[in-house]
Amino acid sequence: MSKYQWARVSVETPCPICKHPDWCRVSADGTVAMCRRIEDSCFRSKEDQAGSPYYLHHLTDRPRPKADLPPRPGPEAKRADAETLHAVYSDLLARLPLATSHREALQRRGLTDVEIDQRSYRTLGVQGRARLARDLRQRFGDKLLRVPGFVVRDGKSGRYLTLRGPAGLVVPCRDQAARIVALLVRRDDASHGRGKYLYLSSAGAGGPGPGAPPHVPLGVTAGCRTGRLTEGALKADVAAALSDVPTVGAAGLAWRPALDVLVALGCGTVRLSFDADAPDNAHVARALADCCADAGARGLTIELERWDPAVAKGIDDLLAAGKAPEVLQGDAVLQAVREIQASASAEAEPAPPDELARLQDVLNAGGAEALFRDKSLLQALADLAVSDPAAFAAVRASIRERVCVRDLDKALRPLRRKAPSVMAQIRRPTPSWTVAFIGTSRRRKARSRSRSATSPRASSRTWFTMMALSRGAA
């Protein structure tokens, strides 16, 4: 594969072999097609590092792809600058309504009508998207194709511009300058295992993605001494509106950009407000511990908000219920994080504790190609997709600017089929991997469960996290 420079196929330039608009590639000079589906008449058949087959076909007797290819996912498809994103998204929101059902849902979260209108929540429906895109293009021109969410599709009457994404409640995501840099949709059809939230993105259709931007609610400005860090844009809006603590929302568990924003706002104290399921969710617990360690390493004072999970899962629900969280400080934070880590370890995912932590380093070192060559990291992602779909969705969203998520999903598909059986064998509470893999009989499983009741478990990550916290406190 390294012999050629490859361009991804798209709706405009589908694979000349199988005619599909995805997964396959064509060499930059138009002489070779790398088809993932059709083997007949290929001059070479290979497998990539993930074990997926591909077939090389000569195209010398076929028409070559157009030279003016549309933007591609990854570095080639540059997202518009913040000013352009804000202008386009603001105009789009001004043309959208807010459904009564969505307004009532926001009111139940504790927001007033004035706050709802000021924050520009809207409803994205199914019909009328092509008309919206056409009207916006008349104002903004072709740079609209650099705004995540706008894509070109083929219809019965030819190609047309439209808006891609699920129907649902639209939540604007803002940067420090209050500019709208992404649109998050709380989808109406969140059943059947689908995630509740999804950014408007063009990455799956040959355009740019939104990245994983932190959200700064309206009214949160520089000069605040204490700032809250929580999960999610809508949650941050509600928490900021219902309390006197300036709040920044991370994109899922992508806490580092949100922490950067709080530092830029001048916060000396960071109050962490992760969901109350952290003791039962290894991914949330790990993110909390990592965030604590990073904040401590930066010399920030760390506080932790805690509440009864039976009352509310998130800080927004807690505040909407008229309750206040317990705020831990000093050594109490260290102890609470240690307890959360220990509790979550009992239900830890099957991947080795630090496997997924290598993801950003692998991408920084070698990009998407390095990820697709790293079989252990791909397997860890596949296991995560099965064991915790929400956490996987957050990871997937955070890397979609650097990795074609369509290719990633296809590479993980054969690994995800194997994941349930593997997980069933290695889901164990004891620290011994041997028992996990050979404990196939009921008797061995029973012994493993019996040992788990009295066996404390603390990973190396917990130890180093606590050390970092201690240095930060000092």
C-alpha positions as CSV (number, residue, x, y, z in Angstrom):
1,M,0.0,0.0,0.0
2,S,2.9,2.4,0.6
3,K,3.9,2.3,-3.1
4,Y,1.0,4.5,-4.0
5,Q,-0.5,7.8,-2.8
6,W,-4.1,7.0,-2.2
7,A,-7.3,9.1,-2.4
8,R,-10.5,8.0,-0.7
9,V,-13.5,7.4,-2.9
10,S,-16.7,9.4,-2.3
11,V,-20.2,9.9,-3.5
12,E,-18.8,12.1,-6.4
13,T,-16.0,9.7,-7.3
14,P,-17.1,6.1,-6.3
15,C,-14.9,3.1,-6.5
16,P,-14.6,2.3,-10.3
17,I,-14.6,-1.4,-9.4
18,C,-17.5,-2.0,-7.0
19,K,-19.2,1.4,-7.5
20,H,-19.5,2.0,-3.8
21,P,-18.7,5.5,-2.3
22,D,-16.9,4.3,0.7
23,W,-14.0,2.2,2.1
24,C,-12.2,1.8,-1.2
25,R,-9.4,4.0,-2.6
26,V,-7.9,5.1,-5.9
27,S,-4.2,6.0,-6.5
28,A,-3.5,9.7,-7.0
29,D,-2.4,9.1,-10.6
30,G,-5.6,7.2,-11.4
31,T,-3.9,4.0,-12.5
32,V,-4.8,1.6,-9.6
33,A,-7.9,1.0,-7.5
34,M,-7.8,-0.6,-4.1
35,C,-11.2,-2.2,-3.9
36,R,-12.3,-3.8,-0.6
37,R,-15.2,-5.8,-2.0
38,I,-14.4,-7.3,-5.5
39,E,-11.6,-9.8,-6.0
40,D,-12.3,-10.9,-9.6
41,S,-9.8,-9.6,-12.1
42,C,-7.5,-8.0,-9.5
43,F,-3.8,-8.2,-10.1
44,R,-2.9,-8.5,-6.5
45,S,-4.7,-9.5,-3.2
46,K,-3.5,-8.5,0.2
47,E,-4.5,-7.9,3.8
48,D,-4.0,-4.8,5.8
49,Q,-2.6,-4.7,9.4
50,A,-6.1,-5.3,10.8
51,G,-6.5,-8.4,8.7
52,S,-9.1,-7.0,6.3
53,P,-8.5,-8.0,2.6
54,Y,-8.2,-5.5,-0.3
55,Y,-7.8,-6.1,-4.0
56,L,-5.7,-4.0,-6.4
57,H,-7.0,-3.5,-9.9
58,H,-5.4,-1.8,-12.9
59,L,-7.4,1.2,-14.2
60,T,-5.4,1.9,-17.4
61,D,-8.4,1.1,-19.6
62,R,-10.9,2.9,-17.3
63,P,-11.7,6.6,-17.0
64,R,-9.6,8.2,-14.3
65,P,-11.2,10.0,-11.4
66,K,-11.7,13.7,-11.5
67,A,-8.7,15.8,-10.5
68,D,-10.7,18.2,-8.4
69,L,-11.5,15.8,-5.6
70,P,-13.8,17.2,-2.8
71,P,-12.4,17.6,0.7
72,R,-11.4,14.4,2.4
73,P,-11.6,13.3,6.1
74,G,-8.5,14.0,8.1
75,P,-5.8,16.6,7.4
76,E,-6.9,17.1,3.8
77,A,-10.3,18.3,4.8
78,K,-9.7,21.5,6.7
79,R,-12.5,22.7,8.9
80,A,-13.5,26.4,8.4
81,D,-12.1,28.9,10.9
82,A,-14.1,29.8,14.1
83,E,-15.5,33.0,12.6
84,T,-16.9,31.2,9.6
85,L,-18.3,28.4,11.7
86,H,-20.0,30.9,13.9
87,A,-21.5,32.9,11.0
88,V,-22.8,29.8,9.2
89,Y,-24.2,28.1,12.3
90,S,-25.8,31.3,13.6
91,D,-27.5,31.8,10.3
92,L,-28.6,28.2,10.3
93,L,-30.0,28.3,13.8
94,A,-31.9,31.5,12.9
95,R,-33.7,29.6,10.2
96,L,-34.6,26.6,12.5
97,P,-37.6,26.5,14.9
98,L,-37.7,25.0,18.4
99,A,-40.3,22.3,18.9
100,T,-42.7,22.6,21.8
101,S,-41.6,19.2,23.0
102,H,-37.9,20.2,23.1
103,R,-38.7,23.5,24.9
104,E,-40.7,21.6,27.5
105,A,-37.8,19.1,27.9
106,L,-35.4,22.1,28.5
107,Q,-37.8,23.6,31.0
108,R,-37.8,20.3,32.9
109,R,-34.1,20.6,33.2
110,G,-34.5,23.9,35.0
111,L,-33.9,26.4,32.2
112,T,-36.2,29.4,31.8
113,D,-37.7,30.5,28.5
114,V,-35.3,33.5,28.5
115,E,-32.3,31.2,29.0
116,I,-33.6,28.8,26.3
117,D,-33.9,31.6,23.8
118,Q,-30.6,33.2,24.7
119,R,-28.7,30.0,24.2
120,S,-30.2,29.4,20.8
121,Y,-31.5,25.8,21.2
122,R,-33.3,24.6,18.1
123,T,-35.0,21.6,16.5
124,L,-33.4,19.9,13.5
125,G,-36.1,18.0,11.5
126,V,-35.8,15.6,8.6
127,Q,-37.5,17.6,5.9
128,G,-36.3,20.9,4.3
129,R,-32.6,20.4,4.8
130,A,-31.6,20.8,1.1
131,R,-33.5,24.0,1.0
132,L,-31.7,25.3,4.1
133,A,-28.3,24.3,2.6
134,R,-29.2,25.9,-0.7
135,D,-30.1,29.2,0.9
136,L,-27.0,29.2,3.1
137,R,-24.8,28.6,0.1
138,Q,-26.2,31.6,-1.7
139,R,-24.7,33.7,1.2
140,F,-21.5,31.8,2.0
141,G,-20.6,30.1,-1.3
142,D,-18.4,27.0,-1.5
143,K,-16.8,27.5,1.9
144,L,-20.0,26.0,3.2
145,L,-18.4,22.6,2.3
146,R,-15.8,23.3,5.0
147,V,-18.4,23.5,7.7
148,P,-19.1,20.2,9.4
149,G,-22.6,18.9,8.7
150,F,-22.9,20.1,5.1
151,V,-22.4,17.4,2.4
152,V,-23.0,16.8,-1.3
153,R,-25.3,13.9,-2.3
154,D,-26.6,12.4,-5.5
155,G,-30.3,12.4,-6.0
156,K,-32.7,11.5,-8.8
157,S,-32.3,15.0,-10.3
158,G,-28.6,15.2,-9.8
159,R,-26.2,16.3,-7.1
160,Y,-27.4,18.5,-4.3
161,L,-26.2,20.1,-1.1
162,T,-27.8,19.1,2.2
163,L,-27.4,18.9,5.9
164,R,-26.2,15.6,7.4
165,G,-27.1,14.5,11.0
166,P,-29.9,13.0,13.1
167,A,-33.2,14.8,13.9
168,G,-33.4,16.1,17.4
169,L,-32.6,19.0,19.8
170,V,-29.7,21.1,18.6
171,V,-27.3,22.3,21.3
172,P,-24.8,25.0,20.1
173,C,-21.2,24.5,21.4
174,R,-19.3,27.7,22.0
175,D,-15.7,28.6,22.5
176,Q,-14.2,31.2,24.9
177,A,-15.3,34.0,22.6
178,A,-18.9,32.8,22.7
179,R,-18.6,31.8,19.0
180,I,-20.6,28.7,17.9
181,V,-18.0,26.3,16.6
182,A,-20.0,23.0,16.6
183,L,-23.6,21.8,16.8
184,L,-24.5,18.9,19.0
185,V,-27.8,17.0,18.4
186,R,-29.6,15.2,21.1
187,R,-31.2,12.8,18.8
188,D,-34.9,11.9,19.0
189,D,-34.3,8.3,18.1
190,A,-31.8,7.4,20.8
191,S,-33.2,3.9,21.3
192,H,-31.9,0.6,20.0
193,G,-28.4,1.2,21.4
194,R,-27.9,4.5,19.6
195,G,-26.0,7.2,21.4
196,K,-28.0,10.2,22.6
197,Y,-25.7,12.9,21.3
198,L,-24.1,13.3,18.0
199,Y,-22.2,16.2,16.4
200,L,-23.1,17.5,13.0
201,S,-20.2,16.2,10.9
202,S,-19.2,15.7,7.2
203,A,-16.4,13.3,8.0
204,G,-18.3,10.3,6.8
205,A,-19.1,11.9,3.5
206,G,-15.7,13.3,2.5
207,G,-15.7,16.5,4.5
208,P,-14.5,17.8,7.8
209,G,-15.5,16.7,11.3
210,P,-16.1,18.9,14.3
211,G,-13.3,17.5,16.5
212,A,-14.1,17.3,20.2
213,P,-14.5,20.9,21.2
214,P,-15.1,21.9,24.8
215,H,-18.2,24.0,25.4
216,V,-18.1,27.4,27.2
217,P,-21.7,28.4,28.2
218,L,-22.8,32.0,27.6
219,G,-21.9,34.1,30.6
220,V,-18.7,32.2,31.5
221,T,-15.9,34.7,31.0
222,A,-12.2,35.1,32.0
223,G,-11.4,36.1,35.5
224,C,-13.2,33.4,37.4
225,R,-11.2,31.9,40.3
226,T,-13.1,28.6,40.5
227,G,-14.4,26.7,37.5
228,R,-16.4,23.5,37.2
229,L,-15.5,20.8,34.6
230,T,-18.3,18.4,33.7
231,E,-19.3,16.1,30.9
232,G,-21.3,17.5,28.0
233,A,-22.5,20.8,26.5
234,L,-26.1,20.7,27.6
235,K,-25.1,19.6,31.1
236,A,-22.7,22.5,31.3
237,D,-25.4,25.0,30.2
238,V,-27.8,23.7,32.9
239,A,-25.1,23.6,35.6
240,A,-23.9,27.2,34.8
241,A,-27.5,28.5,34.8
242,L,-28.6,26.8,38.1
243,S,-25.5,27.6,40.1
244,D,-23.0,30.4,40.7
245,V,-20.1,28.3,39.5
246,P,-18.7,29.0,36.0
247,T,-18.9,25.7,34.1
248,V,-17.1,24.2,31.1
249,G,-18.4,21.1,29.4
250,A,-16.1,18.5,28.0
251,A,-16.9,16.6,24.8
252,G,-17.8,13.3,26.4
253,L,-14.7,12.2,28.4
254,A,-12.3,14.4,26.4
255,W,-11.4,16.4,29.5
256,R,-8.0,17.8,28.5
257,P,-9.3,20.5,26.1
258,A,-11.9,21.6,28.7
259,L,-9.1,21.8,31.3
260,D,-7.1,24.0,28.9
261,V,-10.1,26.3,28.6
262,L,-10.4,26.7,32.4
263,V,-6.7,27.5,32.7
264,A,-7.1,30.1,29.9
265,L,-10.0,31.6,31.8
266,G,-7.7,32.1,34.8
267,C,-9.1,29.5,37.1
268,G,-6.8,28.6,40.0
269,T,-9.3,26.0,41.4
270,V,-10.9,23.3,39.2
271,R,-14.0,21.7,40.6
272,L,-14.5,18.3,38.9
273,S,-18.1,17.2,38.5
274,F,-18.1,13.9,36.6
275,D,-21.2,11.7,36.5
276,A,-22.1,9.8,39.7
277,D,-21.6,6.4,37.9
278,A,-17.8,6.8,38.1
279,P,-17.5,4.1,40.8
280,D,-19.3,1.7,38.4
281,N,-17.7,2.8,35.2
282,A,-14.0,2.1,34.7
283,H,-13.8,4.6,31.8
284,V,-15.3,7.5,33.7
285,A,-13.2,6.6,36.8
286,R,-10.0,6.6,34.7
287,A,-10.8,9.9,33.1
288,L,-11.5,11.4,36.5
289,A,-8.2,10.1,37.8
290,D,-6.2,11.3,34.8
291,C,-7.8,14.7,34.9
292,C,-7.0,15.0,38.6
293,A,-3.4,14.1,37.9
294,D,-3.1,16.6,35.1
295,A,-4.7,19.4,37.1
296,G,-2.3,18.7,40.0
297,A,0.7,18.7,37.7
298,R,-0.4,22.1,36.5
299,G,-0.4,23.4,40.0
300,L,-4.2,23.8,40.2
301,T,-6.2,23.3,43.3
302,I,-8.6,20.4,42.8
303,E,-12.1,20.1,44.3
304,L,-14.5,17.2,43.7
305,E,-18.3,17.4,43.7
306,R,-20.0,14.3,45.0
307,W,-23.6,13.3,45.5
308,D,-25.9,10.2,45.9
309,P,-26.3,8.5,42.5
310,A,-29.8,7.4,43.6
311,V,-30.8,11.1,43.5
312,A,-29.2,12.1,40.1
313,K,-26.6,10.8,37.6
314,G,-25.3,14.2,36.5
315,I,-24.7,17.5,38.1
316,D,-27.5,19.1,35.9
317,D,-30.1,16.7,37.2
318,L,-29.0,17.2,40.8
319,L,-29.3,21.0,40.6
320,A,-32.6,20.7,38.7
321,A,-33.9,18.7,41.6
322,G,-33.0,21.5,44.0
323,K,-30.1,19.6,45.6
324,A,-26.5,20.7,46.1
325,P,-23.5,18.5,45.8
326,E,-20.9,17.8,48.6
327,V,-17.7,19.6,47.7
328,L,-14.6,17.7,48.7
329,Q,-11.2,19.5,49.1
330,G,-7.6,18.7,50.0
331,D,-6.9,15.1,51.1
332,A,-10.6,14.2,50.8
333,V,-10.3,14.5,47.0
334,L,-7.4,12.1,47.0
335,Q,-9.2,9.6,49.1
336,A,-12.4,9.9,47.1
337,V,-10.6,9.3,43.8
338,R,-8.8,6.4,45.3
339,E,-12.1,4.8,46.4
340,I,-13.7,5.5,43.0
341,Q,-10.7,3.8,41.2
342,A,-10.9,0.8,43.5
343,S,-14.6,0.4,43.0
344,A,-14.5,0.7,39.2
345,S,-11.6,-1.7,39.0
346,A,-13.9,-4.5,40.1
347,E,-15.8,-4.1,36.8
348,A,-12.8,-3.1,34.6
349,E,-12.9,-3.6,30.9
350,P,-10.9,-6.5,29.5
351,A,-8.2,-4.4,27.8
352,P,-5.0,-3.9,29.7
353,P,-5.3,-0.8,31.9
354,D,-3.0,1.4,29.9
355,E,-3.8,0.1,26.4
356,L,-6.3,2.8,25.3
357,A,-4.2,5.5,27.0
358,R,-1.7,5.0,24.1
359,L,-4.2,6.1,21.5
360,Q,-3.2,9.8,21.3
361,D,0.5,8.9,21.4
362,V,0.1,6.5,18.5
363,L,-1.8,9.0,16.5
364,N,0.7,11.8,17.2
365,A,3.6,9.5,16.2
366,G,2.2,8.0,13.0
367,G,-1.3,9.1,12.3
368,A,-4.1,6.9,11.2
369,E,-1.7,4.4,9.5
370,A,0.0,3.7,12.9
371,L,-3.4,3.1,14.5
372,F,-4.4,0.6,11.8
373,R,-1.1,-1.2,12.2
374,D,-1.5,-1.5,16.0
375,K,-3.5,-4.7,16.5
376,S,-3.6,-4.6,20.3
377,L,-4.9,-1.0,20.3
378,L,-7.5,-1.9,17.7
379,Q,-8.6,-4.9,19.8
380,A,-8.8,-2.6,22.8
381,L,-11.1,-0.2,20.9
382,A,-13.2,-3.2,19.7
383,D,-13.6,-4.4,23.3
384,L,-14.5,-0.9,24.4
385,A,-17.2,-0.7,21.7
386,V,-18.8,-3.8,23.1
387,S,-18.4,-3.2,26.8
388,D,-19.2,0.5,26.9
389,P,-20.7,2.0,23.7
390,A,-21.0,5.5,25.2
391,A,-17.3,5.6,26.1
392,F,-16.4,4.3,22.7
393,A,-18.5,6.9,21.0
394,A,-16.7,9.6,22.9
395,V,-13.3,8.2,21.9
396,R,-14.5,7.8,18.3
397,A,-15.7,11.4,18.2
398,S,-12.4,12.7,19.6
399,I,-10.3,11.2,16.9
400,R,-12.5,11.6,13.8
401,E,-10.5,14.6,12.7
402,R,-7.4,12.4,12.3
403,V,-8.9,9.0,11.4
404,C,-11.6,8.1,8.9
405,V,-14.2,6.7,11.3
406,R,-15.8,4.7,8.4
407,D,-12.5,2.9,7.9
408,L,-12.1,2.5,11.7
409,D,-15.5,0.9,12.0
410,K,-14.8,-1.5,9.2
411,A,-11.4,-2.5,10.7
412,L,-13.0,-3.1,14.1
413,R,-16.0,-5.0,12.8
414,P,-14.3,-8.5,12.7
415,L,-12.7,-7.8,16.1
416,R,-16.0,-6.8,17.6
417,R,-17.6,-10.1,16.6
418,K,-14.9,-11.8,18.7
419,A,-15.1,-9.4,21.6
420,P,-18.2,-10.8,23.5
421,S,-16.8,-14.3,23.8
422,V,-13.4,-13.0,24.9
423,M,-15.0,-10.7,27.4
424,A,-17.1,-13.5,28.8
425,Q,-13.9,-15.4,29.5
426,I,-11.9,-12.6,31.0
427,R,-14.4,-10.5,32.9
428,R,-13.0,-11.2,36.3
429,P,-12.5,-9.3,39.5
430,T,-9.1,-10.8,40.5
431,P,-5.8,-9.3,39.4
432,S,-4.7,-12.6,37.8
433,W,-5.0,-12.7,34.0
434,T,-4.3,-16.5,34.1
435,V,-7.5,-17.3,35.9
436,A,-9.4,-15.0,33.5
437,F,-8.3,-16.9,30.4
438,I,-8.5,-20.5,31.7
439,G,-11.5,-20.2,34.0
440,T,-13.9,-21.8,31.6
441,S,-15.6,-24.3,33.9
442,R,-18.3,-23.3,36.4
443,R,-16.1,-24.4,39.3
444,R,-13.3,-22.1,38.3
445,K,-15.6,-19.2,37.7
446,A,-17.2,-19.8,41.1
447,R,-13.7,-19.8,42.7
448,S,-12.8,-16.5,40.8
449,R,-16.0,-14.8,42.1
450,S,-15.3,-16.0,45.6
451,R,-11.8,-14.6,45.6
452,S,-13.1,-11.3,44.2
453,A,-15.1,-10.7,47.4
454,T,-11.9,-10.4,49.5
455,S,-9.3,-9.4,47.0
456,P,-8.5,-5.7,46.8
457,R,-7.4,-4.5,43.4
458,A,-5.4,-1.4,42.6
459,S,-3.8,-0.8,39.2
460,S,-0.5,0.8,38.6
461,R,-2.4,3.7,37.0
462,T,-4.1,4.4,40.4
463,W,-0.7,4.5,42.2
464,F,0.9,6.9,39.7
465,T,-2.2,9.0,39.7
466,M,-2.2,9.3,43.4
467,M,1.5,10.2,43.3
468,A,0.8,13.0,40.8
469,L,-2.1,14.3,43.0
470,S,0.2,14.3,46.0
471,R,2.8,16.3,44.2
472,G,0.1,18.7,43.0
473,A,-1.2,19.2,46.5
474,A,2.3,19.8,47.8
